[in-house]
């Protein structure tokens, strides 16, 4: 049994605390914002677990890791919704839908009748779509709270303070962009969202609408709430959502489901996803000032909730047996 400090209580830190405490390690989770932390990129997520949809060219690693992660989600999270993902396009953007189909896997082609059966709210307005039946979604803060609670039940200690070096055998650093004090190539990819209340609309699964300029998605949450997002902006700005982005998001939502025009805006916000230059996640082996192992779990890009379970398993396997995952768990040679 190892004594392990985890820094950061977003999706990555949450899963690290859960997996490591369940394996019998003595875990302390630190986050000055409290647990689960709202002051992180995970607090601005939609909760899509889209291993295939996120596996476009350049993101194959996310797809493969995501497929492994989905099995861990199924094993450990009773509130996981496995209703798939539906991707549609307006008639003028069918070419973009065809491109999306050509570069992703795990889908079946669906027509107007099948689309309407899957999501009656779309009202026979889309004639072409893709259905990714093996994808799922969660509600982010419900999941954060669940796994923090389960980690505590397994013996993890939760500390609402900044981490300072202790006598822990291993430190797992899940601070996201805050870890740029060591990981120099990290960059921010800003995402903005609008959450609306709309009792008159029902969706069973995330719906994506392809577009050559503004790809758009909507995720159903509980209590008639929907998370609507679209942006991926190269920026470290964690400021409020912009008027331009909110206008684009709401226009896309109205184009998808006109009944959303009557939705009430619950809140709008934005945050920044930590990403390496290739947008692939990494676990990087470093050291604390006292020379103990410090594992940086970072660079999850748009895939924080999707990939956190498999990264936690890889971390735990390495701590316990020294097993490395090629391409993911790397020695620190200073280039990061």
C-alpha positions, 0 to 999 in steps of 0.5 A: 500500500502506497501513501499517495497525494493527488492534486486537483479535484476535477475529473482526472483527480476524481478518478485517480482518488477513486481508483487508487483508494479502491485499490487500498492505497492511502489517498489524500486529495488536495484542491483549494477550491474544495471537492468536487472543484468547480474551479477547473475545466471539468466544471465547464464540461458537457459530459459526452463520452464520445469515444468514436465521435472524438476519434477524428484524424489526429485523435485516434489515441483518444478513440482507443483510450476512450473505448477502454475507458467506457468499460471502466465507466460501465463497471463503476458508474450506475448513472451512466446513460448509454443511449448513443450519440446522434449526429445530423446535418442540415441539407446544405451541410450533408457533405460535412456529414459525409466527411465526418462519417468517413473519418470516424468509426462505430456508426450506422447511417440513419435516415429521416424515419430512424432519426425521428424514432430516435429523437422525436424532438427533431420533427422529421427535419433531418434526412441524413444522420449517423448513430453511434450506438455505443457512446454515452453521456453523464451529468458532470457534477453528479458524476464528480460528487458520486466518485468523490463520495465513493473515494471517501467511502474507500478511505480517501481524505479530502483536503480543501487546501493547496498542496504542500510537499508531504511524506507521500510516496507518490504525488499525482498532479492533476492541476490542468493548466496550473501545471505549466510551471513544469509542463511548458508546452501545455496550452489552453483551448477555450470552451464556452457553453450555455445551459438552458431550462426547457420543459417542452423538449425531450432528448434521450442522448447527445445530438451533434450537428455538423457544420463546416465552421460551427460544429455544435452539440447539445447534451440532455441533463436532468430536470429538463436542462440542456447543455449547449456548446460549440467553441474550441478557441485557442486561448488561455482566457478564462473570462465569461462567455462572449456575446459572439459565441453565445449568439452562435450557440443559441442560433445553432440550437434554434436551428436544431430544435426550434422549440428551444427558442422558448428555453430559459437561460440557466447560466452561461460560462467558459473555461480552458481545457489543458492541451499538449501540442498534439492534443493527446493525453500524457502521464509524465514521470517527474519528481518532487523537490525531495526526489519522490515520484510526481506523476503529471496527468494532463493534456486531456483536451476535450476528453477529460471525463471520457479518458480520466478512468483509463488514465487512472488505471494506467497510473495505478498499474504503474505505481503498483508494478512499474508497468508503462503504457507506451505513448501515454506514460512517459519519462520526463526528459525535460521537453514537456 
